[in-house]
Amino acid sequence: MSTLPGENTEAAAQVQASFCGEPLTAEAGSSVAAALLASGQPAWRTTRDGKPRGLFCGIGVCFDCVVEIDGESGQRACMIPLQEGMQIRPSRGPGQEADA
């Protein structure tokens, strides 16, 4: 089988993380937002009135994709590369109770 110039013939490295305790796997170099979308998670936080939010602009301008990563809140999922072992949770805004 022939390959095109620049074509990668090896399988892409995979990164393992978790979202709400569930396994999350994505290709190395993927953003947290891309990994969440690829795993079937179109929304990963809610507004104060319960409306779902996820990826909107994808370039770090809006804050619809904000998540908590390894206990640090306010992280824009579209701007952060997925790293091995990351623990990702929905962002908890004012008045929202922490999960038990």
C-alpha positions as CSV (number, residue, x, y, z in Angstrom):
1,M,0.0,0.0,0.0
2,S,1.5,3.4,-1.0
3,T,1.3,6.5,1.1
4,L,1.1,10.1,0.2
5,P,3.9,12.5,1.1
6,G,3.4,13.7,4.7
7,E,0.8,11.0,5.4
8,N,1.1,9.5,8.9
9,T,1.1,5.7,8.6
10,E,1.2,5.2,12.4
11,A,-1.8,5.3,14.6
12,A,-2.2,8.6,16.4
13,A,-1.3,8.7,20.1
14,Q,-4.3,8.6,22.4
15,V,-4.7,10.6,25.6
16,Q,-6.8,9.3,28.5
17,A,-8.7,11.7,30.8
18,S,-12.2,11.7,32.5
19,F,-15.3,13.8,32.4
20,C,-17.5,13.5,35.5
21,G,-15.7,10.3,36.4
22,E,-16.3,8.7,33.0
23,P,-13.4,7.8,30.7
24,L,-12.6,10.3,28.0
25,T,-10.2,9.3,25.2
26,A,-8.9,11.6,22.4
27,E,-6.1,12.0,19.9
28,A,-3.1,13.7,21.4
29,G,-3.2,17.4,20.7
30,S,-7.0,17.6,20.8
31,S,-8.5,20.4,22.9
32,V,-10.7,19.5,25.8
33,A,-13.7,20.8,23.9
34,A,-12.8,18.6,20.8
35,A,-12.5,15.6,23.0
36,L,-15.8,16.2,24.7
37,L,-17.6,16.7,21.4
38,A,-16.0,13.6,20.0
39,S,-17.2,11.6,23.0
40,G,-20.8,12.7,22.4
41,Q,-20.9,15.5,24.9
42,P,-22.3,18.6,23.1
43,A,-22.9,20.5,26.3
44,W,-21.0,20.4,29.5
45,R,-22.3,23.2,31.7
46,T,-25.6,25.0,32.3
47,T,-26.6,28.6,32.8
48,R,-28.2,29.8,36.0
49,D,-31.6,29.0,34.5
50,G,-30.6,25.5,33.4
51,K,-29.9,26.1,29.7
52,P,-27.1,23.8,28.3
53,R,-23.9,25.3,27.1
54,G,-20.9,23.8,25.3
55,L,-18.7,24.9,22.4
56,F,-19.8,28.1,20.7
57,C,-16.9,30.2,19.2
58,G,-14.1,27.7,19.6
59,I,-11.4,30.4,19.7
60,G,-11.5,31.5,23.4
61,V,-13.6,34.6,23.0
62,C,-16.8,33.5,24.6
63,F,-17.2,31.6,27.8
64,D,-19.8,29.0,26.8
65,C,-17.3,26.2,27.0
66,V,-16.0,26.9,30.6
67,V,-15.3,23.8,32.6
68,E,-13.4,22.8,35.8
69,I,-10.1,21.0,35.1
70,D,-8.3,19.3,37.9
71,G,-10.2,21.4,40.5
72,E,-9.5,24.7,38.7
73,S,-12.7,26.4,37.6
74,G,-13.1,28.9,34.8
75,Q,-11.1,27.0,32.2
76,R,-12.1,27.5,28.5
77,A,-12.3,24.0,27.1
78,C,-11.6,25.2,23.5
79,M,-8.2,26.6,24.5
80,I,-6.8,23.8,26.7
81,P,-5.1,20.8,25.2
82,L,-6.3,17.5,26.7
83,Q,-3.6,16.1,28.9
84,E,-3.2,12.6,30.3
85,G,-5.1,12.0,33.5
86,M,-7.1,15.3,33.5
87,Q,-10.2,15.3,35.6
88,I,-12.8,17.5,33.9
89,R,-16.1,18.5,35.4
90,P,-18.9,20.9,34.4
91,S,-18.3,24.4,35.6
92,R,-20.1,25.3,38.8
93,G,-21.3,28.8,38.8
94,P,-22.6,30.9,41.7
95,G,-25.4,29.2,43.6
96,Q,-24.7,25.8,42.1
97,E,-24.1,23.0,44.5
98,A,-21.0,20.8,44.2
99,D,-21.7,17.2,43.3
100,A,-21.5,14.7,46.1
